Amino acid sequence: MHSTKSSISLALFCKVVDNYGDIGICWRLARQLQKEHGVALTLWVDDLKSFRRICPEVATDCETQEIQGVIVRHWRDQNGVFAAGDVADIVVEFFACDIPPGYIKAMSECTPHPVWLNLEGLTAETWVEGCHMLPSPHPQLPLTKYFFFPGFNKRTGGLQVEAGLIARREAFQADPRAAADFLAQFGVTETGMDALKVSLFCYPQAPIAALFAAWQAGERAVVCLVPEGVGGDAVTDFLGRQSTAGAHATRGSLTVRVIPFVPQPDYDKLLWACDVNFVRGEDSFVRAQWAAKPFIWHIYPQDENLHHVKLKAFLNTCLAATASLTALTLAWNGAAGDGDVVDAVDLAALWRDMEAELPDIARLSTKWEQTLLENGDLATNLLKFAETVPPRA
């Protein structure tokens, strides 16, 4: 990576497939690269409405805007015309999103060529270790793309974590009033703070009704915080009304509160303030690990249940995945076998088993976090790799 510019420039291309996860990952990465490394960052994103749900500063009708030091471009189509001067020093496409052909052609006209990376999706499967940083020559143009895999060990690119994140979390959790004051904005009372606090972010096919039934009939009070629009009919049925921000209901031992989508820094605080976190996809999944709290992952579904392989690979890797947490996670994802039909009785038993182990899981979660931190952070590792790519004219 050789640039004559005053700072390294990077273009990050993002197509939103999983509503918030894709843009969530790219937005965090963009901000970190700009803030911590001084990279001149342009984020190309095709869905500004989804982007706005996690970043209220986004103007959905704007072609080009600057947000928190990052240039945000609305990626409308594949037909753009670009010149070599439009191309960044480093070009990153997230999850093989097929950047515009005109941009690729302009890349081939640059001297030297930019470093071209495909930032892949996160998985604990061991095959990625052999593919991480592998080159892929373009079939027609004199360009080479490199695969860059995030991951859970030093044979991968590591996970996304900003400088100071762990210290901020520890300060938040050390303040006896911080969690209560934060959750109060969502209607959680002092009595609610004494309950088991759970954040719930999942895909519609999760057995939410069965989980609610288990909590409702349980001995321990549970306060469940669910973002608006998540949970579908199960949340609406429990509430007995439309699932809009501010709606809440208590039945038996369970109180469900619908909260608005919040900016990413506040979502981190939500994870820090809760005792258990249900997360989905990739972005919230990673942030749950930096919260160092027990969490249940709802993985993005794939055809022929290929996602179950990925799920089990992670559960076999994660130090905090005790037998009870693993069993509940598999059931939550329909990967437990026996027809994968989970009713309230099954889920109640699995939940009780895991709940009994929460102190041990919390301790192991901290140990797992320390293991992950030893791998460095994704942004720094990505830039270090880019520096090793030889320039090509």
N, C-alpha and C positions, 0 to 999 in steps of 0.2 A: 504494500500500500504506500504509494508515493504521491504526495499532493504538493502543489505549489501554492495552494490557498492558505490563508491565515489559520484556518482550522479545518479539520477533516469534515467533509460533508457526507451525509448518509440519507438515502431514500429508503423508506420502509413501506412496503405495499401490503395492504390488508383488505381481504374480502371477508365480510361478516357472514359466517355460516351458522354459528351457534349463538345467535342473538347478541350476547354480551361477552362471551369468553374470548373470541378472536380479537375484538377491539380492546378488550380489557388487557390482554397480554401485550398487544402492540402499544397501547397508550402508556402503560407502565414502563415498557422498554424505551420508548421514545423520550419520555421525561427523564429517565435515569441517564441515558446517553447524553442528553443535552445538559442536564444540570451537573452531573458528576464528572463528565469527560469533555465538556466543551464542544461536543459534536454539533455541527449545523444540521439540524434534523428536519426533514420533510416527511410527513406521514400522509400517505395516500390511502384513503378509505372510501369504500363505495356506499356505506350506509351511515349517514350522519344522524339519522333519528335514533338508531340504537346507540350510537356514540354519545348522544346527548343524555341518555338515561344514566350514564355513569360519569358524565362530565357536563354539568349544566351550562358551562360557558360556550358550548358549541352552538353556532348559528347554522341551522339546517338548510338555509337557502343561500349559503355563501360558498363560492367556488374556491376561494383562498382566504385563509384567516390565520392569525397567529394566536396560539393559546399556550400560556406558560412557557414561552420561549421556543415552542415547536410550530413550524409552519404546517398547517393542515390543508391538504388539497382534496377536493371532492373528486373521486375517481369514478367518472360517469360511464365510460365505455372503453373499448379496446382500440379505438380508431384515432387516437391522438397522434399528432405529428411532433416529433422532438428533434432537436439539434444536439450535437455533442456537448455544447455548453449547458444544456439542461440536465446533464447526467451527473449524479453524485459520485464521490470517490468510492463509496461502498453502497452497493444496491442489495437490499434484503427483501426477499419475497417470503411472506409468512405462509407456511404450509402449502407450498406449490400452487400459489394462487394465480399463475399465468399473467405476468405483467404485460403491458401493452407491447405488441410487436414493434411498434415505432420506437419505443424506448429501448428495446433490445438492439435494434438496428443502430440507434444513436450510440449505444454503448460500444458497439464494434468499431465506430468511427473515432473513438477517443484514443488519445495517446498520452500516457499508457491507458490500457483498458481498466475499468473499475473492477474492484473486487466484488464478485457476484456470489451471494450466499442464499441458500434456501434454508430458512429457519424452520425446522420440522416440529411436529407435534411431540408432546412429552409422553414417554413410555418407559417403563422399567424393564421391558423385554431386553434380553441380553444381545440380540442381533444388532441393536443400534450401536453397540460399542465398536463393531467392525465396520460400520458405515459412517460413523462420525468423522467429518472432515474429508470424506472421499471426494475426488474431482469427478465432474461429469461434463465432458466437452460438448459444445453445441454442435449439432449435426451439420450445419451449413456455415456458421459464422466463426471467426477466430476468437471465440470466447469460451471460458470454462466456468461452470457453476460448481460451488462446493456445498455439500450437505453439512448442516450444523445442527446437532441434536442436543437439546437440553436433556438433563438426566439426573440420576441420583448417586453417581459416583464420579471419580476423577477421570474415567475413560470416556466421559461425555462432557458437554458444555456447562453442566451444573444447572442451578435454578436461578430464577430472577429474584434478587433481593437487594434493596437499596441500602446504601450506607446509612447507618444509624437506625434502621428499622427496629432491630431487636432492642436497642436501648430505649427507643420511644415506647415500645410495648411494655418493657419492664417498668418504666416510669409510670405508665398508665395503670398497670396492674398493682403497683405498689401504693398508689393513691387510694385510700379507702373510699373516697367520694367520687372518683372519676367514672367508674362504671355506672353508679346510680344516677349521676347527673347526666351522663350520656343517654342512658336508656329512658330517662324520664321524658325526653322529647317524644318518645313513642308510646307514652302512656303507662310505662311500667312503674308501679307504685313501690313504696318501701316494703310492703307485704310481698309484692311480686319479686323483689330482690331476694327474698328468703327462699323462693321456689327454685327448682332446677331450671335454668334459663337455656333455651335451645333456639338456635337460628336454623331456619329451614329454607334451603335453596335447592331445587331438584327439578327434574323433567316431569312432564305430566303423567308418564306411565308408572311412576313410583307408587307403591302401595300406601298412599298417604292416609286413606280412610282407615285402614287397619292399624296404622301407627297411632292415629288420633284415638281410636277406640281403646287401644292398649293404654295410652296415657290417661285417658278419661277414667278408666276403671282402676288405675294404679293407686298405690298408697301415697305416693309423693306428689306434691303439687308441681306442675310443669307450666311454665310460661313459654309459649312458642311464638317466635317472631318470624313472620313470613313476608317477603316482599310482594307488593301489589302485582297481581297478574300471575303469580306462581301458585301452583297447586290446583288450579282449575276447579272442577266441580266439588272435589273433596273439601276444599276450604270454604267454598260458598255454602255447601250443605251444612257444614259445622256451624258457620256463622248464622245461617238462616237469612242471609241478605247478601247483596253484592259485595264482592271482595275488593273493596277500595281502601286506600290508605286511611287509617284511623278506625276502621271497623274492628270490632273485637267482641268476643263472647266467651263465657265460661260455662263448661259442662263437666260435672264431676270434678276431677282433679286437674283438668286441663283448661288453660286460658290461651286462646289464640288471638294474636294481635297482628293486623296487617300494617306493614310499614311501607313508606315510599322507597323507591330506589334512591340510593344515596351515592354521593361521590366516592371514589375509591378510598381516600383516606378514612372516611367515616365507615366504610364497609370493614376496613381493617379493625377499627375500634369495636364494631359490632361483634366480630369474631373474638376479639380479646375479652369482651365483656360477658360473653356467654360461656356456659359450662360445657356444652356439647354443640358442635356445628355440623349440620348436614350441608354438604357442598356439592357442586356439580361441575362437569366439564374439566377445564384446565386451570383457568385463572383463579377462581375461588378455591379450587383444590390445592393449589400451591400456597395461597395466602393462609389457608387453614393450617398448613404445616408450619408456617412462620408464627402462627398464633400459639403453637405448642399446647393445644387443647385437644381432647378427644374429638375425632370427627368421623363422619360416615360419608363416603364418596359415592355420588351417583355419576357413573361414567356415561359419556355421550354414546348412545346406542349405534351399533353398526349392523349391517346385514349379516345374516348367518351367525349372529352372536359372536362375531370376532372380538367385540369389546370385552367379552368375558375373559379371554386370554390375557388381554392387557390388564384387566382388573386383578386377576389372580397373580400376575407377575408382580404387581405393586404390593399386594398383600403379603406375598412371600418375601419381599424385600424390606418392607417398613418395619422398623424395630417396635413401633407402637401397636402393630396389628396383632393383638392377643387373639386367642382362640374365640373368645366371645365377640370381640369387635369384628373379626373376620366372618364369623357366622352371620351376624346381623347385616354386614355389608353385602355379603353374597345374596342374602334373602332380599334386601332392599333393591338389588339390581336384577332379580330374577335369575340368579346364577347358582341357586342352592341345590338344584336337582329336584327329583320327585315331582315333576310337572311344573315346578317354579310357581305354584299358586300359594301365596302367603296370606293367611287369614289373621284376624285379630288375635286369636289364641296363640298361633305360632309366633307372631311378632311380639306379643306380650312376654312370652317366655324368653325369647332372644334378647329383648330389651332388658328384662330383669337380670339376666346373666351378665350383660355388659355393664349395666348400672352398678352392679356389685363390684365391678373391677375398675370403676372410673378413677379412683386415686392411683392405682397402678398404671393405668393407661396414660394418665396425665404425666406421671413421672417418666414413663418411657417416651412420651412425646417430646419432652425436653431433651432427652438423650438423643432421639432421632434428629431433632433440630441441630444439635451440635455436630452430628455426623454430616449433615448436609452442608453446614457452614464450612467444613473443611475442604469442600470442593470448589470454593470460590464462587463468584456470582456470574451469571450468564452474560451480562453486558460487558464486563471486563474481559471475560474469557473470549467473547466474540471479537472484541477489538484486538486482543493479543493475537488471535489466529489470523485476522485480516493483515496484520503487520508481517506475517510470515509468508504470505502469498507473493510470489515473485512477480514483478511488473512485466506486462506483455504489451508490446506495441502492435 
